[in-house]
């Protein structure tokens, strides 16, 4: 048996009794289950260093979604076979992202360092790849500590699997052929500490994080209304502040407070040219799922 080098996605269908098959790099994970649709409910499990997705629904089923402009969805056969062999052999990687909710119902987002090759300067929850023999929650807590310095124990938190996002970089074919293909697992962690208590323990790694911000439901509702791939204008509530306080992280890990315009967090993914500072498309999906956990009152305008 070939030695497992990393955790990748395997796919299974309830209608077939065959063993789960390793997903190919150019294979749409969402499309495997629903064809041209962009969202489906699936069951997932991490077993024997394989991340298995199945359309067999159970109590633990979660939404799996891709962007309407997902490159893998539109990749032609000729474009697929022309990708470099080392890219084609990658499979579909597995990542975990942590939505850390404070006791006063704020969420921590981090801005990826400008030196990172994938999605630089984009706002996301802390996260990264799942390592061999790790559980999803353990991977999330490890990445949270590595990126932000926050060391939290499983018994200090409640956790909930929110959903899965099919992530491709670059995010649109108009910006170049696919280089990375992931399924990102979003986990909600609820802390008993306030955001100020957690903020006091932040020690971000400048190689990974260039800024941190705590967002509330009011801002999140505006952010998710700026749907990537659409052109309609974003309606800013009159009572929403024009700026938000963020913690900047210097290359020497020094922290300083500054303000950024709220409108920056409503930027959409550009379809040409260089990327811009924005909240990632997958993060917007996760934020929508988070709003639903807060109940009808939080989702109301």
KASUL-V249963 format. One record per residue. RES is the residue in one small letter. OMEGA is omega in whole degrees, -180 to 180 (NA if undefined). Layout:
RES|OMEGA / RES|OMEGA
This chain:
x|-180 / x|-180 / x|179 / x|-179 / x|179 / x|180 / x|178 / x|-177 / x|171 / x|-174 / x|179 / x|175 / x|-177 / x|-177 / x|180 / x|-178 / x|-178 / x|178 / x|178 / x|-178 / x|178 / x|-180 / x|176 / x|-178 / x|-175 / x|-180 / x|177 / x|-179 / x|179 / x|-179 / x|177 / x|-176 / x|-173 / x|177 / x|-174 / x|178 / x|-174 / x|179 / x|-179 / x|173 / x|-179 / x|169 / x|179 / x|178 / x|176 / x|-174 / x|180 / x|179 / x|173 / x|177 / x|-171 / x|174 / x|-177 / x|178 / x|174 / x|-174 / x|178 / x|-178 / x|-177 / x|-179 / x|-178 / x|177 / x|170 / x|-176 / x|171 / x|176 / x|178 / x|-179 / x|-177 / x|-176 / x|-178 / x|179 / x|-174 / x|-178 / x|178 / x|180 / x|-179 / x|177 / x|-179 / x|-176 / x|180 / x|177 / x|180 / x|-179 / x|-179 / x|174 / x|-179 / x|-177 / x|-174 / x|-170 / x|179 / x|-175 / x|-179 / x|178 / x|176 / x|177 / x|-173 / x|170 / x|-177 / x|-180 / x|178 / x|180 / x|178 / x|170 / x|170 / x|-178 / x|178 / x|171 / x|180 / x|175 / x|-178 / x|-177 / x|-178 / x|-178 / x|-178 / x|-176 / x|-175 / x|178 / x|176 / x|176 / x|180 / x|-179 / x|-177 / x|168 / x|175 / x|180 / x|-180 / x|-176 / x|173 / x|-179 / x|-180 / x|176 / x|175 / x|166 / x|-177 / x|-179 / x|179 / x|178 / x|179 / x|179 / x|178 / x|180 / x|178 / x|180 / x|-178 / x|-175 / x|-173 / x|-176 / x|-180 / x|-180 / x|-178 / x|-180 / x|179 / x|-178 / x|177 / x|-170 / x|162 / x|-176 / x|-179 / x|175 / x|-176 / x|-176 / x|-177 / x|-180 / x|175 / x|-173 / x|178 / x|176 / x|-8 / x|-172 / x|179 / x|179 / x|-180 / x|179 / x|175 / x|-179 / x|-179 / x|176 / x|-180 / x|-180 / x|-177 / x|157 / x|-179 / x|180 / x|-179 / x|180 / x|175 / x|175 / x|179 / x|-179 / x|176 / x|179 / x|176 / x|-180 / x|177 / x|176 / x|179 / x|179 / x|-179 / x|-179 / x|-178 / x|173 / x|-173 / x|175 / x|-177 / x|176 / x|-178 / x|-169 / x|178 / x|177 / x|177 / x|178 / x|174 / x|-177 / x|178 / x|-175 / x|-179 / x|178 / x|-178 / x|179 / x|178 / x|-179 / x|-176 / x|177 / x|177 / x|-173 / x|178 / x|-178 / x|177 / x|-173 / x|-176 / x|-178 / x|-180 / x|180 / x|179 / x|176 / x|-177 / x|-177 / x|-180 / x|178 / x|-179 / x|-179 / x|177 / x|179 / x|178 / x|177 / x|177 / x|180 / x|-179 / x|177 / x|179 / x|176 / x|175 / x|-177 / x|177 / x|-179 / x|175 / x|179 / x|175 / x|178 / x|177 / x|-177 / x|179 / x|-178 / x|178 / x|175 / x|178 / x|179 / x|179 / x|-180 / x|176 / x|175 / x|-178 / x|176 / x|179 / x|177 / x|-174 / x|170 / x|-175 / x|-179 / x|178 / x|178 / x|177 / x|176 / x|180 / x|179 / x|175 / x|179 / x|178 / x|179 / x|-180 / x|180 / x|-178 / x|177 / x|-176 / x|-178 / x|-178 / x|-178 / x|-179 / x|176 / x|NA
